[in-house]
């Protein structure tokens, strides 16, 4: 007995056993779809990775460290997970089951996993909020979120001068060896800096991140409005990116004559992400760049975008949540119109006969 027949027989048996309660057949259908669209350990492992990435992103953001590199894994792993669900859709596609329900079971585990991961991160922070700080001082270094690093187009970094005349020139980190564009930390201190200068730089960093009226200790456990705004902008950008990638992945199953184009573009986009990671890792090993430069550059760009947008932070978050709902409904509509190729639907039956 092949997989398609076992799914259908399972649904019939479960429905026959619950005739006395009209709710049970619906529950049986949900259970069959839940089990049928995620049929192997790898799929559930990817679900776990998505949830773990969301938890790490949340923790990193509240700690004031990089929250953007884990987004890569969130984007990278959701596509194979969705692809697995679509490939297992073939036995259900000919059945009179709502496409809306099928889409909910395809995308639902990804959404729920990310939401649970984010809630786990928030819960950890809520239990001990003062253990997290956006501005940190350790090992003679003042550390700020990557959002607050600055770019130098010509590689020249201005010296930081205190009111009493002590100066220090932050280190310039070229994005690529031999290039002039560099990243630097305007709140950096040196090993020979006086305690007074360290306190001055720390105060500047706290004021830049949290605003006036805060000290390093009083700012502990607080998330500044500026970073909350930046998070909203980052999530809007991520939503647009993920929606585009998933739309192309779905349209490869559509009836359009451009199906092959969408398929090649979808596969090419995923390959491009992997190539970028491998290229950056290889360049790091050869001493041309550092992986964190990519995250810092993205962080600086997102914060600049958040500052440019002429919208209050509240409206920006409303736009963010609206974009999530809009993306889900848009992808659901695309999914409801796709037509799985007959050879994909009948392939397993053909192998049996």
For each residue, the residues with C-beta under 8 A, 3 or more apart:
1: 5 6 9
2: 5 6 348 349 351 352
3: 6 7 39 91 348
4: 7 8 90 91 348 349
5: 1 2 8 9
6: 1 2 3 9 10
7: 3 4 10 11 32 36 91 92
8: 4 5 11 12 91 95
9: 1 5 6 12 13
10: 6 7 13 14 32
11: 7 8 14 15 28 29 32
12: 8 9 15 16
13: 9 10 16 17
14: 10 11 17 18 24 25 28 31 32
15: 11 12 18 19 24 25 28 29
16: 12 13 19
17: 13 14 24
18: 14 15 21 24 25 27 28
19: 15 16
20:
21: 18 24
22: 25
23: 26 27
24: 14 15 17 18 21 27 28
25: 14 15 18 22 28 29
26: 23 29 30
27: 18 23 24 30 31
28: 11 14 15 18 24 25 31 32
29: 11 15 25 26 32 33 97 101
30: 26 27 33 34 105
31: 14 27 28 34 35
32: 7 10 11 14 28 29 35 36
33: 29 30 36 37 92 97 101 102 105
34: 30 31 37 38 105
35: 31 32 38 39
36: 7 32 33 39 88 91 92
37: 33 34 84 85 88 89 105 106
38: 34 35 43 44 47 84 85 88 109
39: 3 35 36 43 84 88
40: 43 44 84
41: 44 45
42: 45 46 84
43: 38 39 40 46 47 81 84 85
44: 38 40 41 47 48
45: 41 42 48 49
46: 42 43 49 50 77 78 80 81 84
47: 38 43 44 50 51 81 109 110 113
48: 44 45 51 52 113
49: 45 46 52 53 73 77
50: 46 47 53 54 74 77 78 81 110 113 114 117
51: 47 48 54 55 113 114 116 117 120
52: 48 49 55 56 117
53: 49 50 56 57 70 71 73 74 77 114 117
54: 50 51 57 58 74 113 114 115 116 117 118 121
55: 51 52 58 59 117 118 120 121
56: 52 53 59 60 70 117 121
57: 53 54 60 61 67 70 71 74 117 118 121
58: 54 55 61 62 67 117 118 120 121 122 125
59: 55 56 62 63 121 124 125
60: 56 57 63 65 66 67 70
61: 57 58 64 67 227 231
62: 58 59 121 125 132 223
63: 59 60 132 133 134
64: 61 132 133 134 135 136 143 144 145 209 227
65: 60 145 146
66: 60 69 145 146 292 295 296 299
67: 57 58 60 61 70 71 231 234 299
68: 71 72 146 234 295 298 299 302
69: 66 72 291 292 294 295
70: 53 56 57 60 67 73 74
71: 53 57 67 68 74 75 234 238
72: 68 69 75 76 273 277
73: 49 53 70 76 77
74: 50 53 54 57 70 71 77 78 114 238
75: 71 72 78 79 238 241 242 245 273
76: 72 73 79 270 273 274
77: 46 49 50 53 73 74 80 81
78: 46 50 74 75 81 82 110 242 246
79: 75 76 82 83 245 246 249 266 270
80: 46 77 83 84
81: 43 46 47 50 77 78 84 85 109 110
82: 78 79 85 86 106 107 110 246 249
83: 79 80 86 87 249
84: 37 38 39 40 42 43 46 80 81 87 88
85: 37 38 43 81 82 88 89 105 106 107
86: 82 83 89 106 249 250 253
87: 83 84 90 344
88: 36 37 38 39 84 85 91
89: 37 85 86 92 93 102 106 340
90: 4 87 93 340 344 345 347 348
91: 3 4 7 8 36 88 94 95 348
92: 7 33 36 89 95 97 102
93: 89 90 102 340 345
94: 91 345
95: 8 91 92
96:
97: 29 33 92 101 102
98: 101 102
99: 102 103 332 335 336
100: 103 104 332 336
101: 29 33 97 98 104 105
102: 33 89 92 93 97 98 99 105 106 335
103: 99 100 106 107 331 332 335 336
104: 100 101 107 108
105: 30 33 34 37 85 101 102 108 109
106: 37 82 85 86 89 102 103 335
107: 82 85 103 104 110 111 328 331
108: 104 105 111 112
109: 38 47 81 105 112 113
110: 47 50 78 81 82 107 113 114
111: 107 108 114 115 328
112: 108 109 115 116
113: 47 48 50 51 54 109 110 116 117
114: 50 51 53 54 74 110 111 117 118
115: 54 111 112 118 119
116: 51 54 112 113 119 120
117: 50 51 52 53 54 55 56 57 58 113 114 120 121
118: 54 55 57 58 114 115 121 122
119: 115 116 122 123
120: 51 55 58 116 117 123 124
121: 54 55 56 57 58 59 62 117 118 124 125
122: 58 118 119 125 126
123: 119 120 126 127
124: 59 120 121 127 128
125: 58 59 62 121 122 128 129 132
126: 122 123 129
127: 123 124
128: 124 125 131 132
129: 125 126 132 221
130: 220 221
131: 128 221
132: 62 63 64 125 128 129 220 221
133: 63 64 136 216 219 220 221
134: 63 64 144 145 209 210 219 222 223 224 227
135: 64 142 143 144 202 205 206 209 210 216 219
136: 64 133 142 143
137: 141 142 143 198 202 216
138: 141 143
139:
140: 189 191 193 198
141: 137 138 188 189
142: 135 136 137 185 187 188 189 198 201 202 205
143: 64 135 136 137 138
144: 64 134 135 147 148 149 185 187 205 208 209
145: 64 65 66 134 148 209 227 299
146: 65 66 68 149 292 295 296 299 300
147: 144 226 227 230 299 300 302 303
148: 144 145 186 187 205 208 209 303
149: 144 146 183 184 185 186 296 299 300
150: 183 184 185 186 300
151: 181 182 183 297 300
152: 155 156 157 172 180 181 182 183 184
153: 180 181
154: 180
155: 152 172 174 180 181 182
156: 152 172
157: 152 169 170 171 172 182 184
158: 169
159: 167 168 169
160: 167 168 169 170 186 188 201
161: 165 166 167
162: 165 166 167 196 197 200
163: 200
164: 196
165: 161 162
166: 161 162 193 194 196 197
167: 159 160 161 162
168: 159 160 188 189 190 193 197 201
169: 157 158 159 160
170: 157 160 184 185 186 188
171: 157 184 185 188
172: 152 155 156 157 182 183 184
173: 182 183 184 290 293
174: 155 177 178 179 180 181 182
175: 179 181 182 183 289 293 297
176: 179 181 283 288 289
177: 174 287 288 289
178: 174
179: 174 175 176 182
180: 152 153 154 155 174
181: 151 152 153 155 174 175 176
182: 151 152 155 157 172 173 174 175 179
183: 149 150 151 152 172 173 175 293 296 297 300
184: 149 150 152 157 170 171 172 173 188
185: 142 144 149 150 170 171 188
186: 148 149 150 160 170 204
187: 142 144 148 201 202 204 205 208
188: 141 142 160 168 170 171 184 185 201
189: 140 141 142 168 193 197 198 201
190: 168 193
191: 140
192:
193: 140 166 168 189 190 197 198 201
194: 166 197 198
195: 198 199
196: 162 164 166 199 200
197: 162 166 168 189 193 194 200 201
198: 137 140 142 189 193 194 195 201 202
199: 195 196 202 203
200: 162 163 196 197 203 204
201: 142 160 168 187 188 189 193 197 198 204 205
202: 135 137 142 187 198 199 205 206 216
203: 199 200 206 207 215
204: 186 187 200 201 207 208
205: 135 142 144 148 187 201 202 208 209
206: 135 202 203 209 210 214 215 216 219
207: 203 204 210 211 212 214
208: 144 148 187 204 205
209: 64 134 135 144 145 148 205 206 219 224 226 227
210: 134 135 206 207 214 219 222 224
211: 207 214 224
212: 207
213:
214: 206 207 210 211 218 219 222
215: 203 206 218 219
216: 133 135 137 202 206 219 220
217: 220
218: 214 215 222
219: 133 134 135 206 209 210 214 215 216 222
220: 130 132 133 216 217
221: 129 130 131 132 133
222: 134 210 214 218 219
223: 62 134 227 228
224: 134 209 210 211 227 228
225: 228 229 313
226: 147 209 229 230 303
227: 61 64 134 145 147 209 223 224 230 231
228: 223 224 225 231 232 313 317
229: 225 226 232 233 306 307 313 316
230: 147 226 227 233 234 302 303 306
231: 61 67 227 228 234 235
232: 228 229 235 236 306 313 316 317 319 320
233: 229 230 236 237 302 303 305 306 309 316
234: 67 68 71 230 231 237 238 302 306
235: 231 232 238 239 320 323
236: 232 233 239 240 316 319 320 323
237: 233 234 240 241 302 305
238: 71 74 75 234 235 241 242
239: 235 236 242 243 320 323 324 327
240: 236 237 243 244 323
241: 75 237 238 244 245
242: 75 78 238 239 245 246 327
243: 239 240 246 247 327 330 331
244: 240 241 247 248
245: 75 79 241 242 248 249 266 269 270
246: 78 79 82 242 243 249 250 331
247: 243 244 250 251 330 331 334
248: 244 245 251 252 262 265 266 269
249: 79 82 83 86 245 246 252 262 266
250: 86 246 247 253 254 331 334 335 338
251: 247 248 254 256 258 259 262 334 338
252: 248 249 259 260 262 263 266
253: 86 250 259 338 339 340 341
254: 250 251 259 262 334 337 338 339
255: 259 337 338 339
256: 251 259 262
257:
258: 251 261 262
259: 251 252 253 254 255 256 262 263
260: 252 263 264
261: 258 264 265
262: 248 249 251 252 254 256 258 259 265 266
263: 252 259 260 266 267
264: 260 261 267 268
265: 248 261 262 268 269
266: 79 245 248 249 252 262 263 269 270
267: 263 264 270 271
268: 264 265 271 272
269: 245 248 265 266 272 273
270: 76 79 245 266 267 273 274
271: 267 268 274 275
272: 268 269 275 276
273: 72 75 76 269 270 276 277
274: 76 270 271 277 278
275: 271 272 278 279
276: 272 273 279 280
277: 72 273 274 280 281
278: 274 275 281 282
279: 275 276 282 283
280: 276 277 283 284 289 291 294
281: 277 278 284 285 291
282: 278 279 285 286
283: 176 279 280 286 288 289
284: 280 281 287 288 289 290 291
285: 281 282
286: 282 283
287: 177 284
288: 176 177 283 284
289: 175 176 177 280 283 284 293
290: 173 284 293
291: 69 280 281 284 294 295
292: 66 69 146 295 296
293: 173 175 183 289 290 296 297
294: 69 280 291 297 298
295: 66 68 69 146 291 292 298 299
296: 66 146 149 183 292 293 299 300
297: 151 175 183 293 294 300 301
298: 68 294 295 301 302
299: 66 67 68 145 146 147 149 295 296 302 303
300: 146 147 149 150 151 183 296 297 303 304
301: 297 298 304 305
302: 68 147 230 233 234 237 298 299 305 306
303: 147 148 226 230 233 299 300 306 307
304: 300 301 307 308
305: 233 237 301 302 308 309
306: 229 230 232 233 234 302 303 309 316
307: 229 303 304
308: 304 305
309: 233 305 306 316
310:
311: 315 316 319
312: 315 316
313: 225 228 229 232 316 317
314: 317 318
315: 311 312 318 319
316: 229 232 233 236 306 309 311 312 313 319 320
317: 228 232 313 314 320 321
318: 314 315 321 322
319: 232 236 311 315 316 322 323
320: 232 235 236 239 316 317 323 324
321: 317 318 324 325
322: 318 319 325 326
323: 235 236 239 240 319 320 326 327
324: 239 320 321 327 328
325: 321 322 328 329
326: 322 323 329 330
327: 239 242 243 323 324 330 331
328: 107 111 324 325 331 332
329: 325 326 332 333
330: 243 247 326 327 333 334
331: 103 107 243 246 247 250 327 328 334 335
332: 99 100 103 328 329 335 336
333: 329 330 336 337
334: 247 250 251 254 330 331 337 338
335: 99 102 103 106 250 331 332 338
336: 99 100 103 332 333
337: 254 255 333 334
338: 250 251 253 254 255 334 335
339: 253 254 255
340: 89 90 93 253 344 345
341: 253 344 345
342: 345 346
343: 346 347 350
344: 87 90 340 341 347
345: 90 93 94 340 341 342
346: 342 343 349 350
347: 90 343 344 350 351
348: 2 3 4 90 91 351 352
349: 2 4 346 352 353
350: 343 346 347 353
351: 2 347 348
352: 2 348 349
353: 349 350
